[in-house]
């Protein structure tokens, strides 16, 4: 009997655990199970009407053909204006690439920049796809463990220790998926001081949650804080989270023209252009009234404040406040120790089986003993989930 032999590169690659959890929750709901899913990494709001209307007009106007691989000119100009308006960063259209979601932006970057023997410094907890995309490029992820004590943020000393002659890239995701924490300007400046000593290293700043942010000081990324590192920084962003457009699949990147050209070449041999209609919608999002973004961020902030208090009142649960995203990353390690639950995957399994609450194990993000809890859900849904988690914990102590 013929047996397919898959490529060796798949041996160390995992399927996305966040997508798997979301699919599991949808399957259980379709089967009629009473399930509350707090695993989804997408806003629970609908895409704003003016954005949908722009896509409908484009469809009716017949804008349904191939576009340039790197995006339609008007969208690229809108992205250039966005970078200038929100970040004070100047890019030419040739320095911008529009991709099929933020994940493809990072994939393009890895394929264009990395090769065998290269190392990529990634602070943990990290977005689940970073290490695997690095591995697919033949490079080596160097994981830097951070702690709740320092806000799950990499220190300059840790960065200095992790960087070597083989280092090629440092990845910063701020505000962070899964922790919701963000680097201050002072912290970015300190990391920049280290990076100046390693001129062969590029910086990827993943700003996908830039506008879902409520820190005391304005949002900043490495290129904004350290202008002398502009030529070594690539800024990754997209419309998925801020505009509730996850299914539209539009991400974008701004960076050195030579690197963007290489990323465009990679994209030309994978997806070609992003969907034409989605590009028109993304342009409407970036150019249009931004009050919808602020309203959604305000709702997430209010849910966060309520939820953090509820979690920290639970025995054995520890949680630090977020200052962005719609995630929190509580530790259940004390609960697991008390109940002899060996790992957070089994913990998540117990929560689903016993009380019907879906969360993503922290080990998927490189941090055992935690779970990622999404508060992209209504207050009523969150209250029901908290009540169920409380019952689960009480039964463990019985």
N, C-alpha and C positions, 0 to 999 in steps of 0.2 A: 504494500500500500504506500502510495506516495506521501511523503511527509515534508511539509514546508519548513525550511530552515530560515528563521528570521535573522535580521542583521544583528551583529554583535553589539552595535551601539545601543540596542534596546535593553540590554541586560541590566544596566544600572538605572533605567528610567522608570519612574512611577507615573501612572495615570493621575490626573489632577484630583486630589482628595476633596477639594471644595466642590468641584463639579459632580463628583461621585456622590457626595452627601446630599447635594441639592436634588440629584436624580432619584436617590433613594426616597427622599421625603415626598417628591411628586408621585412616585410609584405607590407608596403606602397610602397617600391621600386618595389616589385613583381607585385603590382597593377598598376604600371606605373606612380606613383606619383614622382614629382621632389623633392627629399628629400636629404639633406646633413646630415649625421649622425656624430655627434661629441660626441656620448655617449659611443662608444665601448671602453672597457678596454683591447685592444689588439693591438700590433704593426701592422702597415699596410705593413710591409716587409714580404717577403716569408721566410720560414725556409731555412737557408743556405744549399747549395747543398751537402756539405760533410756529413751533418747530415742526410739528406734524403737518401743519398747513403748507409749509414750505415744501415738504416732501411730496405732498399731494399735488401741488402745482407743478412740480418737476415731472411727476409721473404723467400728468395730463398733457404737459408740453412735449412729451416724448423724449425726455432726457434719460434715456434707458440704454445708451450705447457705451462702448468702452470709453474710458477717459485716459489721460496721461497716467502712467504707472504711479507717479509720486503725488497725484492729487490734482484736482482742477485748480487753475490759477487763482480764481476768486477765493477759494477756501484757503489756499496757501497764503494769500495776502491777508485774510482774516486772522490766520494764525500768527503771522508776522506782527499784525496790529495788536493781537492779544498779548504776545510776549513783551511788546513795548509798553502797552497800557498797564498790565498787571505786574510785570517783573522788571521793567526798565532794561530789558535786553534787546539788542538790535541784531536782527537776522535778515539776510536777503532770502528771497524765495528759494534760491538754490541751496540754502542751508536748512530747508524744511522738507520733511517726508511725511506724507499721510499714509497710514497703514490700516490694516483690518484689525483694529483694536490695539490697546496698549501692549498686549502680549506679543503681537507680531512685531511691534516696534522693538521690544527687547530681543526677540528672536533674531530679527534683522541685524541688530547691533552685534549680538554674539557671533553670528555667522560672518559678519564683515570684519570684525576686529580680532577674534580669538582663534587660537589654534593649539595643537598639541604642545604641552609644556607650559602654556600660559596659566597664570593663577588669577582668580577673581575673588576679591575680599567681599564677603557678604555677612553683615551682622545678623545674628539670630536673636529673637524670632524674625523670620523673613517671609515674604510672599512666597507661596508654595512653589511657584514655577521657576524662580531664579536658579536654584542649583541644577535642576534638570536641563534647563535650556543651556546653561554653561557646559554641562556634560555632553550635550548633543553637538556642541561646537568643538569637542575634543579637548576642552580646557578643564582645569581643576578648581572646584569651588573651595575656598578657604573660609570656613565658618568661624565667626567671632562670636562667642557666647556673651550675651549681655544679661543683666539681672534686673529684677524689679526695683532694687535699691537705687540704681542709677537711671531709672525710668526706661529700661530696655533700650538704652542708647550706647553706642560704641564710644569709648573714651579715646583721646589722642594717644595714650600709652598703648592701648590695645591695637589701634591702627598701626602704630609704628612697629609693634612686634609682628604683626601679620604681614606687613609689606616686605617683599624680597626683590631680588634681581629679576625673578620670573613673573612678578606681579604685572598685570596688564590693565586691570580695571578694579575700581571700588564702586560698590552699589549702595546708594543711600535712598531710602524710601521714607519720606517725611511729608505729612503725617503717614504713619506706618499702618499697613495691613500686615499683621493682625492686632497690634497693640493700641493704635490710636495716638501714640505719643509722637512728638515732633521735636526736632533739634532747634534750639534757639540760635540767634545770630552769633552769640558769643561762642556757643559750642561748635557751630560750623566754622567760625574763624579759627578755632583751636585745631580742628581737623585739617583745615586748609594749610595751617602752618606746618603740619607734618607732611602733607602732600607736596609741598614745595621742595622737600628734600628728596622726592622721588619723581623726577621730571618725566620718566618714561611711563607713568601711570595715568590712565584716563579716569574720569569720574562720570558715572551715570546717576543723575538725580531723577528719581521717579516721583513726579509731582501729581499723580492721578487724583489725590484727595486735597489738592491745594485749596479749593473753595469750600470744602466741608471742614471747617477749621474755626476754632474759637479761642485761640491762644491770646495771652495778654499783649504780645507784640505782633506786628504784622507778619504774615507769612514771608519766609525767605528760603532761597535755595543756595547752593554753593556758588553758582555763577554770580548771583546777586551780591553775596557777602564778600567774595574774593574775586573781583573783576580780573585780576591777573591770571586766574585759572579758567577764564572764559574759553580759551582755545583748547583746553583739555577737558571741557565739560560737555556732555550731551544731556539735554533736558527732555524727558519723556513725559507725555501727558495725554489727555484724551477727553472726550465728552461723555463717557459712559456714566461716571458717578455723579458729577456735579449737575448734569442736566437730565438724569434718570433716563439714559439712552444706552443701557447695556446691550440690548439686542441689535442696535444699529451698527455696532462694531466699527467705530472710528477712533483710532489713536493717532498721535502725531509726535514727531521728534524735531528738535532744533539743535544743531551742532555744527562742528567743523565741516566745510563743504566736501572735503575729500572723503570723510567718513560717511556723510549722508549719501554721496554718490555711490559708495560701496554698498550701503544698505539698500539703495534703490535697485542696484543690480541684483541683489539677492531676492528682493521682492518681485522683480520682473520675471524670475524663474519659479515663483511659487504661486502667488495669487494674482499677479498683475495688479490692476488698480482696485482700490476699495469700491464698494457699490456706489454707483453714480448718484442714486437718489439719496442715500445716506450722507454723501458728501454735501449735497445741497442743504440737508437738514442740519448738519454740523455747522455749516457757515451761518445759518440762521441763528443757531444757538450762540455762537461766539459774537456775532454782530448785534444781536437783539437785546431786549430789556433783560438785565441781569437780576431783577428783583425775584424771579422764580428761584434762582440759585440761593439767594439769601434766605428766602422763606423755608426752603427745604433744610438748609444748614441750621436754621434756628430750631426747627422741629427736632432734628437729630440731637442738638445740644440739650434741649429740654428732656428728651427721653433719656439721654446719657446721665444727666444729673439725678434723675429719679432712680435709674437702674443701679448706679454705683452704690447708692445708699442701701438699696435692697440686698445687693450681693454681699456687701461687707457686714450686714447684720446676720448673715447666715453662719452657723458654726462651721469652722474649718475652711471657709472661703476667704481668700484675700484678693483684693482688686485695687489697682491704682487708677486714678482718674485719667481719662483720655483728654486730648485737646483737639481732636479731629477724627475724621472718618465716621463710620457707624458701627464700630466694633469695640468690644472690650475683651480683655484677655485674662480672666480671673484664674488664680491658682486654686486647684482642688487637691493639692498634694496632701494636706493634712487629712482631708476626707478619705482619700485613697489609702493612706497609711492606717487610719483607724479601722477601715472596713476591709483591709487586706485585698484591695483591688490592685492588681499588679501594674497596670499601665493605663494611660488616659484613653487608649482605644477601647479597652473594656469598660472604662467609666462611661464613655459616650454610648457604648452598646447598652449598658444598664439603664441609662437615662432614657434611651429610645424605647427599650423593651418594657420598662416598668411604668413610666409616666408619659411616654409619647413626646419627648422633647428632643429635637435634633440640634446638635452642636458639633463643631469640627474639633477633633482632638488636637491639642497643642503640639504634639509630636509631628504633625503634618507641616508645622511651621518651624520645626527645629527646636521646640521647647517642650519637653515631657512634663506632665503633671498639671497642665493648663488645658483650657478649652477656649476656642474663639467663639464668642457669642455676638451675633449680629443684632443690633437694635433697629434695623430697617424693618420695623413692624409697628403696628399701632400700639398705643398705651394699653388697650384692653388685651391685646394678644400678649404683650410683655407681662402684664399682670398675671394672666393665666399661666404663662410659662414659669414665672417666679413662684407661684403657688404650687405648681407641680414639682419643681426642683426642691422646694421646701419640704413637701411630703416625702420625696425620695430620701432626703437627708434625715428626716425624722424616723423613717422606717429603718434606715441603716443603724440608728442609735437604739432601736427598740430591742 
